[in-house]
């Protein structure tokens, strides 16, 4: 009996060409040692340099723009992008929101990564923080404490602490002077902040414990106490670990 199913289509050459043009633009950036914010050649110049059509260049630029490798400024031209990790944040957050196997596994993994990330560099972080930076961390803890007191009667999932918490962890690794570490730290935090609202049960006690743990982190860093610093980081992540465990325990069995 003859198989009447249609043969699979070959991969469109247009898609392959678009990727080749995108790779060519990336090579141009590297070969010319361009930096974020530097202008790229015009569309016409890119067509000539890469031997590609105008449509292929436009499609490649759209792909690279979505990845933050280039930035299109309408009316001004195309520039090297900020090279942020925004695409990584979106992909991980989407995975966390749609995970079909275990909605809370991605959250647990993120907590593990964030904690190991900071604890693994504890000695370097403590050694790098100076007095002014520690004072700024103290100020952020004070802001958390103030917001926590104002929102103690409101079940907001800890949203009142979010801006100061994000700034705290960004500042914690900033003195290392490693841009990639800073971007990864903030990216992991952003993914967690997007997915975490799926958890319930952030209590006043959790809010208070979070503030206390942040204060302990600063105090340990100021004292040069690496063990205390590491312990305080663990205490900081304890409330969310409890909430993940409780959410898993109360999750309905699949039909």
C-alpha positions as CSV (number, residue, x, y, z in Angstrom):
1,X,0.0,0.0,0.0
2,X,1.4,3.4,-1.0
3,X,2.0,5.9,1.7
4,X,-0.2,8.9,0.8
5,X,1.3,11.2,3.4
6,X,3.0,14.2,2.0
7,X,6.8,14.3,2.2
8,X,8.2,16.6,4.8
9,X,9.1,20.0,3.5
10,X,12.7,21.0,3.2
11,X,13.8,23.8,5.5
12,X,13.1,27.1,3.9
13,X,16.3,28.7,2.4
14,X,15.0,32.1,3.5
15,X,15.2,31.0,7.2
16,X,18.7,29.7,6.7
17,X,19.8,32.9,5.0
18,X,18.3,35.0,7.7
19,X,20.4,33.1,10.3
20,X,23.5,33.4,8.1
21,X,23.0,37.2,7.9
22,X,22.5,37.4,11.6
23,X,25.7,35.5,12.2
24,X,27.4,37.9,9.8
25,X,26.3,40.9,11.7
26,X,27.5,39.4,15.0
27,X,30.9,38.7,13.3
28,X,31.0,42.3,12.2
29,X,30.5,43.5,15.7
30,X,33.2,41.2,17.1
31,X,35.7,41.8,14.3
32,X,35.4,45.6,14.7
33,X,35.4,45.4,18.5
34,X,32.2,47.4,18.7
35,X,30.8,48.2,22.2
36,X,27.2,48.6,23.4
37,X,25.8,51.9,21.9
38,X,28.2,52.0,18.9
39,X,26.5,52.5,15.6
40,X,26.3,49.8,13.0
41,X,26.5,50.4,9.2
42,X,23.4,51.4,7.4
43,X,21.0,48.8,6.0
44,X,22.4,49.4,2.5
45,X,26.0,49.0,3.7
46,X,25.2,45.8,5.5
47,X,23.5,44.4,2.3
48,X,26.7,45.1,0.4
49,X,29.1,43.9,3.1
50,X,27.2,40.6,3.6
51,X,26.0,40.1,0.1
52,X,22.4,39.8,1.3
53,X,19.1,41.2,0.2
54,X,17.5,44.1,2.1
55,X,14.7,41.8,3.3
56,X,17.2,39.3,4.7
57,X,19.1,42.0,6.6
58,X,15.8,43.4,8.0
59,X,14.7,40.0,9.2
60,X,18.2,39.3,10.8
61,X,18.2,42.7,12.5
62,X,14.7,41.9,14.0
63,X,16.0,38.6,15.4
64,X,19.1,40.3,16.9
65,X,17.0,43.2,18.3
66,X,14.8,40.7,20.1
67,X,17.9,39.2,21.7
68,X,19.2,42.6,22.7
69,X,22.3,42.1,20.5
70,X,21.4,45.2,18.4
71,X,19.1,48.1,19.1
72,X,17.0,49.7,16.4
73,X,16.4,53.4,17.0
74,X,13.8,54.4,14.5
75,X,14.8,57.5,12.6
76,X,18.4,57.2,13.8
77,X,19.8,53.8,12.8
78,X,20.9,50.5,14.3
79,X,23.3,50.3,17.2
80,X,25.0,47.5,19.2
81,X,22.5,46.5,21.9
82,X,22.9,46.5,25.7
83,X,23.7,42.7,25.5
84,X,21.5,42.1,28.5
85,X,20.0,38.8,29.6
86,X,16.4,39.9,29.0
87,X,15.8,36.9,26.6
88,X,17.1,34.5,29.3
89,X,14.7,36.1,31.9
90,X,11.8,35.7,29.6
91,X,12.6,32.1,28.6
92,X,13.1,31.0,32.2
93,X,10.0,32.8,33.5
94,X,7.9,31.3,30.7
95,X,9.2,27.9,31.6
96,X,8.4,28.5,35.2
97,X,4.8,29.6,34.5
98,X,4.1,26.8,32.1
99,X,6.0,23.9,33.5
100,X,3.8,20.9,32.8
101,X,5.5,18.5,35.2
102,X,5.9,20.4,38.4
103,X,4.9,24.0,38.6
104,X,7.1,24.6,41.6
105,X,10.2,22.8,40.5
106,X,11.5,25.8,38.5
107,X,11.0,28.0,41.6
108,X,12.9,25.5,43.8
109,X,15.7,25.4,41.2
110,X,15.8,29.2,41.0
111,X,16.1,29.4,44.8
112,X,19.0,26.9,44.7
113,X,20.8,28.8,42.0
114,X,20.4,32.2,43.7
115,X,21.6,30.9,47.0
116,X,24.5,28.9,45.6
117,X,25.4,31.8,43.4
118,X,25.8,34.2,46.4
119,X,27.1,31.7,48.9
120,X,29.7,30.5,46.4
121,X,31.2,34.0,46.2
122,X,30.7,34.9,49.9
123,X,34.4,35.4,50.7
124,X,34.8,37.7,47.6
125,X,31.7,39.6,48.3
126,X,32.6,40.3,52.0
127,X,36.1,41.3,51.0
128,X,34.9,43.7,48.2
129,X,32.2,45.6,50.1
130,X,33.4,48.9,51.4
131,X,31.9,51.2,54.1
132,X,29.8,53.3,51.8
133,X,28.4,50.2,50.1
134,X,27.5,48.6,53.4
135,X,25.8,51.9,54.4
136,X,23.7,51.7,51.3
137,X,22.8,48.1,52.0
138,X,21.8,49.2,55.5
139,X,19.6,51.9,54.0
140,X,17.9,49.3,51.8
141,X,17.2,47.1,54.8
142,X,15.7,50.1,56.6
143,X,13.4,50.7,53.5
144,X,12.3,47.0,53.6
145,X,11.6,47.4,57.3
146,X,9.5,50.5,56.8
147,X,7.5,49.0,53.9
148,X,7.0,45.8,55.9
149,X,5.6,47.8,58.8
150,X,3.3,49.7,56.6
151,X,2.0,46.6,54.8
152,X,1.9,44.2,57.8
153,X,-1.9,44.1,57.7
154,X,-2.0,43.6,53.9
155,X,-1.6,40.1,52.3
156,X,0.3,41.2,49.2
157,X,2.7,38.3,48.9
158,X,5.6,40.4,50.0
159,X,5.3,42.8,47.0
160,X,6.1,45.7,49.3
161,X,9.6,44.4,49.7
162,X,10.3,43.7,46.0
163,X,12.1,46.9,44.8
164,X,14.4,47.2,47.8
165,X,15.1,43.4,47.8
166,X,16.1,43.6,44.1
167,X,18.3,46.6,44.7
168,X,19.9,44.9,47.7
169,X,21.0,41.8,45.8
170,X,22.2,43.8,42.8
171,X,24.3,45.9,45.1
172,X,25.6,42.9,47.0
173,X,27.5,41.6,44.0
174,X,28.2,45.0,42.3
175,X,31.6,45.5,44.1
176,X,32.9,42.3,42.4
177,X,33.2,44.4,39.2
178,X,32.1,41.4,37.1
179,X,29.4,42.5,34.7
180,X,28.3,39.0,33.8
181,X,27.9,38.0,37.5
182,X,25.9,41.2,38.1
183,X,23.6,40.5,35.1
184,X,23.1,36.8,36.0
185,X,22.3,37.7,39.7
186,X,19.7,40.2,38.6
187,X,18.3,37.9,35.9
188,X,17.8,35.1,38.4
189,X,16.1,37.5,40.8
190,X,13.8,38.8,38.0
191,X,12.8,35.3,37.0
192,X,12.0,34.5,40.6
193,X,10.0,37.7,41.0
194,X,7.9,36.9,38.0
195,X,7.1,33.3,39.0
196,X,7.0,33.6,42.8
197,X,3.5,35.2,43.0
198,X,2.1,31.7,42.2
199,X,3.0,30.9,45.8
200,X,0.6,31.8,48.6
201,X,1.2,32.1,52.3
202,X,3.7,35.0,52.7
203,X,3.0,35.9,56.3
204,X,3.9,38.8,58.5
205,X,6.4,36.5,60.2
206,X,8.0,35.7,56.8
207,X,8.2,39.4,56.0
208,X,9.9,40.1,59.4
209,X,12.2,37.1,58.9
210,X,13.2,38.4,55.4
211,X,14.1,41.8,56.8
212,X,16.0,40.3,59.7
213,X,18.0,38.0,57.4
214,X,18.9,40.9,55.1
215,X,20.1,42.8,58.2
216,X,22.2,39.8,59.3
217,X,23.7,39.7,55.8
218,X,24.9,43.3,56.1
219,X,26.0,42.9,59.7
220,X,28.1,39.8,58.9
221,X,29.7,41.5,55.9
222,X,30.6,44.5,58.0
223,X,32.2,42.2,60.6
224,X,34.0,40.2,57.9
225,X,32.2,37.1,59.2
226,X,32.0,34.9,56.1
227,X,30.3,32.0,58.0
228,X,27.8,34.3,59.4
229,X,27.2,35.9,56.0
230,X,26.6,32.4,54.5
231,X,24.3,31.4,57.3
232,X,22.3,34.6,56.9
233,X,21.9,34.0,53.2
234,X,20.4,30.6,54.0
235,X,18.0,32.2,56.5
236,X,17.0,34.6,53.8
237,X,15.9,31.8,51.5
238,X,14.2,29.7,54.2
239,X,10.7,31.3,54.0
240,X,10.4,30.7,50.3
241,X,11.6,27.2,50.6
242,X,8.9,26.6,53.2
243,X,6.2,28.1,50.9
244,X,7.3,25.9,48.0
245,X,7.2,22.8,50.2
246,X,3.7,23.8,51.4
247,X,2.5,24.5,47.9
248,X,3.7,21.1,46.8
249,X,2.1,19.4,49.7
250,X,-1.3,21.0,49.1
251,X,-1.2,20.5,45.3
252,X,-4.2,18.4,44.1
253,X,-3.4,15.0,42.7
254,X,-3.7,14.9,38.9
255,X,-6.9,13.3,37.7
